[in-house]
Amino acid sequence: MMGLVYTILVLSMAGLAVVGWTCYLEFVQQGALTRRVDALLVPNRGGAVPGRLERIRRRLDRGARRAFTIGLSRTWGMSASLAILLAAGTGAAVVTPVLALLTLSPPGYVVTLFGVGAFFAAPRFVLLRQQHKADAQFSELLPDAIDMVVRMVRAGLPVAAAIRAVAGETDWPTSHIFGEVADMAEIGVPLSDALGKTGGTVASPDFRFFGVAIAMQQATGGNLAATLETLSEIIRKRRAVRLKARAATAEIRMSAVVLAAIPFFIVGALLIVAPSYLEPLITDPRGHIIIGSAVLSLVLAGVTMRWLMRNAIRE
């Protein structure tokens, strides 16, 4: 038990050290630049300049997200705060070693590795869930945003002004993405380059088509409103097809959930009816191997079924 306590303390100190270092880098490398950009852009947006404490909180949150998103190319939709990430990591670092000791009884260094992995995996999972949710929301709201651009272009507004209006009048995350494009255009970046750079960070082929359409219109001319209107219609039709595929696979997805829950239901029932029946799995080292193999098989089966269903929905 004392070894577990020491492991938890070491994990907590290591995690805090990593997060603290990334927060320090955020302060040193981006603090001055963030202040200058905020001073230029926030008044144009009609908002108030954030106070010193608010800026410090934002930098701490950004630094924490940098610590748990190493290697990820898309982080624009992640908004979890430092407190939430540390709570998720600490909770996972505490629960995972306890479960490992109760079920597998591994050596101390293995328990430590489990705890370290859980400390970084749990916040990363939270951030990835937020990013996937933001991607889905943006794909759903993009056709309406394009329709708004079409109406403003037909009314005689420039494309850059239409994009700024979309950023100010739509909901998040559309307002965030279009706001980034408008911000870059306002500081002198060509609109086509701003759309291309932003499209590289957004997992939406439709938004990249939107940027290509505007870039081609600026280079060669043409009826931009008609092109964007056609693009909006195509996006809506593709979304309708995906929803039909999702409805068609609903029964398969429910079957997968039921099949994955059956082993846990049986184990729970046996623990209530005949607890001694499962005792060899806990007391015998060979039982630990069986438990590990069973859990690994369930995880692989769940990942495989999810991958097959998501590919069917995308197609």
Rosetta blueprint (number, residue, H / E / L):
1 M L
2 M H
3 G H
4 L H
5 V H
6 Y H
7 T H
8 I H
9 L H
10 V H
11 L H
12 S H
13 M H
14 A H
15 G H
16 L H
17 A H
18 V H
19 V H
20 G H
21 W H
22 T H
23 C H
24 Y H
25 L H
26 E H
27 F H
28 V H
29 Q H
30 Q H
31 G H
32 A H
33 L H
34 T H
35 R H
36 R H
37 V H
38 D H
39 A H
40 L H
41 L H
42 V H
43 P H
44 N H
45 R H
46 G L
47 G L
48 A L
49 V L
50 P L
51 G L
52 R H
53 L H
54 E H
55 R H
56 I H
57 R H
58 R H
59 R H
60 L H
61 D H
62 R H
63 G H
64 A H
65 R H
66 R H
67 A H
68 F H
69 T L
70 I L
71 G L
72 L L
73 S L
74 R L
75 T L
76 W L
77 G L
78 M L
79 S L
80 A L
81 S L
82 L H
83 A H
84 I H
85 L H
86 L H
87 A H
88 A H
89 G H
90 T H
91 G H
92 A H
93 A H
94 V H
95 V H
96 T H
97 P H
98 V H
99 L H
100 A H
101 L H
102 L H
103 T H
104 L L
105 S L
106 P L
107 P L
108 G H
109 Y H
110 V H
111 V H
112 T H
113 L H
114 F H
115 G H
116 V H
117 G H
118 A H
119 F H
120 F H
121 A H
122 A H
123 P H
124 R H
125 F H
126 V H
127 L H
128 L H
129 R H
130 Q H
131 Q H
132 H H
133 K H
134 A H
135 D H
136 A H
137 Q H
138 F H
139 S H
140 E H
141 L H
142 L H
143 P H
144 D H
145 A H
146 I H
147 D H
148 M H
149 V H
150 V H
151 R H
152 M H
153 V H
154 R H
155 A L
156 G L
157 L L
158 P L
159 V H
160 A H
161 A H
162 A H
163 I H
164 R H
165 A H
166 V H
167 A H
168 G H
169 E H
170 T L
171 D L
172 W L
173 P L
174 T H
175 S H
176 H H
177 I H
178 F H
179 G H
180 E H
181 V H
182 A H
183 D H
184 M H
185 A H
186 E H
187 I L
188 G L
189 V L
190 P L
191 L H
192 S H
193 D H
194 A H
195 L H
196 G H
197 K H
198 T H
199 G H
200 G H
201 T H
202 V L
203 A L
204 S L
205 P H
206 D H
207 F H
208 R H
209 F H
210 F H
211 G H
212 V H
213 A H
214 I H
215 A H
216 M H
217 Q H
218 Q H
219 A H
220 T H
221 G L
222 G L
223 N L
224 L H
225 A H
226 A H
227 T H
228 L H
229 E H
230 T H
231 L H
232 S H
233 E H
234 I H
235 I H
236 R H
237 K H
238 R H
239 R H
240 A H
241 V H
242 R H
243 L H
244 K H
245 A H
246 R H
247 A H
248 A H
249 T L
250 A H
251 E H
252 I H
253 R H
254 M H
255 S H
256 A H
257 V H
258 V H
259 L H
260 A H
261 A H
262 I H
263 P H
264 F H
265 F H
266 I H
267 V H
268 G H
269 A H
270 L H
271 L H
272 I H
273 V H
274 A L
275 P H
276 S H
277 Y H
278 L H
279 E H
280 P H
281 L H
282 I H
283 T H
284 D L
285 P H
286 R H
287 G H
288 H H
289 I H
290 I H
291 I H
292 G H
293 S H
294 A H
295 V H
296 L H
297 S H
298 L H
299 V H
300 L H
301 A H
302 G H
303 V H
304 T H
305 M H
306 R H
307 W H
308 L H
309 M H
310 R H
311 N H
312 A H
313 I H
314 R H
315 E L
